[in-house]
Amino acid sequence: MELPSQVKLVEVGPRDGLQNQPVTVSITHRVELIERLAQCGFTAIETGSLVSPQRIPQMANSDIVYQQVHQQPKAEYIMLVANQQGLAKAISCQAKTIAVFCATTDAFSLNNINCPIDVSMASIQAIVNQAKEKNMAVRGYISCVLGCPFQGVVQIDKVCELAAKLYEYGCYEISLGDTIGVGTPRQVIELLSAVKKVIPTDTIAVHFHDTYGQALANIFAALQTGIHIIDSSVSGLGGCPFAPGASGNISSEDLVYMLNGLSIKTGVNLEELIATSWFIADLLDRPPTAKVTLANAAKH
């Protein structure tokens, strides 16, 4: 069994994690969370989302958050962009890296951004073209790669088609999201085996929600296929406000604990990460979902 010796972790808590919380976190605390995560060792962090505050109020003022963060020189600070207005804000706040997103089914796309897949992809292509003119890097996301809350089963060919288009447009990474957390390891291996035929393995990231407790198993399966870019969320924060039944992301703490046990380097300090998990959990008045604690992390 071949496993990578090192992985890149993309911390999505400040965006994908906070966007679904009933408590709105202040600008000051969002900035502190991002800076704490960078100090833990994350070199790629989602900082926010430039979308309508009426639609996702938790992400209001993401441009201000971005501008207030003391950024580490070697880290990526990723800003999600949904449309031309979001891109204009990203350019205005001098974002270096943005992310765009699409879905595998028209039903989810219509529910999420009010347009079918073909219209969404045309918009994405225009955004990527303009972003690259401004020397901005673009990350791509595909939602519902292993199942849709509205249409059920998703065809692997559709995922491959969208991944190939995002790569062709110029996305440097394409994150495959199991938005409702229904995937199992065998499905993950089948999906990744297909996607690797249409885009380079080095550009593929995985993003698993833990609805049925399969996220760590699915990540381990992905590692066995050569994937070495993994999205995760501090304190297991997350879920999708437009995907009924979706639970939180895989906890960054539990993921780092597993990767440490596999002797796979992450560059992330687990003890500092657990402390950061408690910081944000206290602000949200909820316990972290991670199983790992400071006590058993220290013993590892």
Long-range contacts (C-beta under 8 A, 24 or more apart in sequence): 1-224, 2-224, 2-226, 3-223, 3-224, 3-262, 3-264, 4-223, 4-226, 4-227, 4-228, 4-264, 5-263, 5-264, 5-265, 6-228, 6-264, 6-265, 6-266, 6-267, 7-223, 7-228, 7-229, 7-230, 7-259, 7-264, 7-265, 7-266, 8-43, 8-44, 8-228, 8-229, 8-230, 9-42, 9-44, 9-230, 9-231, 9-232, 9-252, 9-255, 9-256, 9-266, 9-267, 9-268, 10-42, 10-44, 10-45, 10-46, 10-78, 10-175, 10-205, 10-229, 10-230, 10-231, 10-232, 11-37, 11-42, 11-44, 11-45, 11-46, 11-232, 11-233, 11-234, 11-252, 12-46, 12-207, 12-231, 12-232, 12-233, 12-238, 12-249, 13-37, 13-46, 13-233, 13-234, 13-235, 13-237, 13-238, 13-249, 13-252, 13-280, 14-45, 14-46, 14-47, 14-48, 14-65, 15-46, 15-47, 15-48, 15-49, 15-59, 15-62, 15-78, 15-80, 16-46, 16-231, 16-233, 16-237, 16-238, 16-249, 17-233, 17-234, 17-235, 17-237, 17-238, 17-248, 17-249, 17-280, 18-58, 18-59, 18-237, 19-49, 19-56, 19-58, 19-59, 19-241, 20-58, 20-237, 20-238, 20-239, 20-240, 20-241, 21-58, 21-237, 21-284, 23-283, 23-284, 23-285, 24-57, 24-58, 24-60, 25-58, 25-280, 25-283, 25-284, 27-61, 27-64, 27-65, 27-68, 29-283, 30-65, 31-65, 31-68, 31-69, 32-279, 33-234, 33-276, 33-279, 33-280, 34-65, 34-69, 34-77, 35-69, 35-70, 36-272, 36-276, 36-279, 37-234, 37-273, 37-276, 38-71, 38-72, 38-75, 39-272, 40-268, 40-269, 40-272, 40-273, 40-276, 41-266, 41-267, 41-268, 41-269, 41-272, 42-75, 42-267, 42-268, 43-72, 43-74, 43-75, 43-76, 43-267, 44-75, 44-76, 44-78, 45-75, 45-76, 45-77, 45-78, 46-78, 46-79, 46-80, 46-99, 47-77, 47-78, 47-79, 48-79, 48-80, 49-79, 49-80, 49-82, 49-86, 50-79, 50-80, 50-81, 50-82, 50-85, 50-86, 50-87, 50-89, 50-90, 51-80, 51-82, 51-86, 56-241, 63-89, 63-90, 63-92, 63-93, 64-93, 66-93, 66-95, 67-93, 67-94, 76-137, 78-139, 81-127, 81-131, 82-113, 83-123, 83-127, 84-123, 84-126, 84-127, 87-127, 87-130, 87-131, 90-131, 90-136, 91-134, 91-136, 95-136, 96-136, 96-137, 97-136, 97-137, 97-138, 97-139, 98-127, 98-131, 98-136, 98-137, 98-138, 98-139, 99-138, 99-139, 99-140, 99-141, 100-124, 100-127, 100-128, 100-138, 100-139, 100-140, 100-141, 100-166, 100-171, 101-140, 101-141, 101-142, 101-143, 102-140, 102-141, 102-142, 102-143, 102-162, 102-166, 103-142, 103-143, 103-144, 103-148, 104-142, 104-143, 104-144, 104-145, 104-148, 104-154, 104-155, 104-158, 104-159, 104-162, 105-144, 105-148, 105-150, 105-151, 105-154, 105-158, 107-148, 107-150, 107-151, 108-143, 108-144, 108-148, 108-149, 108-150, 108-151, 108-179, 108-242, 108-243, 111-150, 111-242, 112-143, 112-242, 117-162, 121-162, 121-165, 124-166, 124-169, 125-165, 125-169, 128-169, 128-170, 128-171, 129-169, 129-170, 132-170, 137-172, 138-169, 138-170, 138-171, 138-172, 139-171, 139-172, 139-173, 139-174, 139-175, 140-166, 140-167, 140-169, 140-171, 140-173, 140-174, 140-175, 141-174, 141-175, 141-177, 141-207, 142-166, 142-174, 142-175, 142-176, 142-177, 143-177, 143-179, 143-240, 143-243, 144-177, 144-178, 144-179, 144-180, 144-243, 145-176, 145-177, 145-178, 145-179, 145-183, 145-191, 146-178, 146-182, 146-183, 146-187, 146-188, 146-191, 147-178, 147-180, 147-182, 147-183, 148-180, 149-179, 149-180, 149-243, 149-244, 149-245, 149-246, 156-190, 156-191, 156-194, 156-195, 157-194, 159-191, 159-194, 159-195, 160-194, 160-195, 160-197, 160-198, 163-195, 163-198, 163-199, 163-204, 164-198, 164-199, 167-198, 167-199, 167-200, 167-203, 171-203, 172-203, 173-203, 173-204, 173-205, 173-229, 174-199, 174-203, 174-204, 174-205, 175-205, 175-206, 175-207, 175-229, 175-231, 176-204, 176-205, 176-206, 176-207, 177-207, 177-208, 177-209, 177-231, 178-207, 178-208, 178-209, 178-218, 179-209, 179-240, 179-243, 179-246, 180-209, 180-211, 180-240, 180-243, 180-245, 180-246, 181-208, 181-209, 181-210, 181-211, 181-212, 181-214, 181-215, 181-246, 181-247, 182-211, 182-212, 183-208, 183-214, 183-218, 184-214, 184-217, 184-218, 185-214, 185-217, 185-218, 185-220, 185-221, 186-221, 188-218, 188-221, 188-222, 188-225, 189-221, 189-224, 189-225, 192-222, 192-225, 192-227, 193-225, 196-225, 196-226, 201-225, 201-226, 201-227, 202-228, 204-229, 205-229, 205-230, 205-231, 206-230, 206-231, 207-231, 207-249, 208-249, 208-250, 209-238, 209-239, 209-240, 209-246, 209-247, 209-248, 209-249, 209-250, 210-236, 210-247, 210-248, 210-249, 210-250, 210-251, 211-245, 211-246, 211-247, 215-249, 215-250, 216-250, 216-254, 216-255, 216-258, 219-250, 219-255, 219-258, 220-258, 223-262, 223-264, 230-255, 234-273, 234-276, 234-277, 234-280, 235-277, 235-278, 235-280, 235-281, 235-288, 235-289, 235-290, 236-288, 236-289, 236-290, 237-280, 237-284, 248-289, 251-277, 251-288, 251-289, 251-290, 251-291, 251-292, 252-277, 252-290, 253-277, 253-288, 253-290, 253-292, 253-297, 254-290, 254-291, 254-292, 257-292, 257-297, 257-300, 260-300, 261-300, 270-297, 270-300, 271-297, 271-298
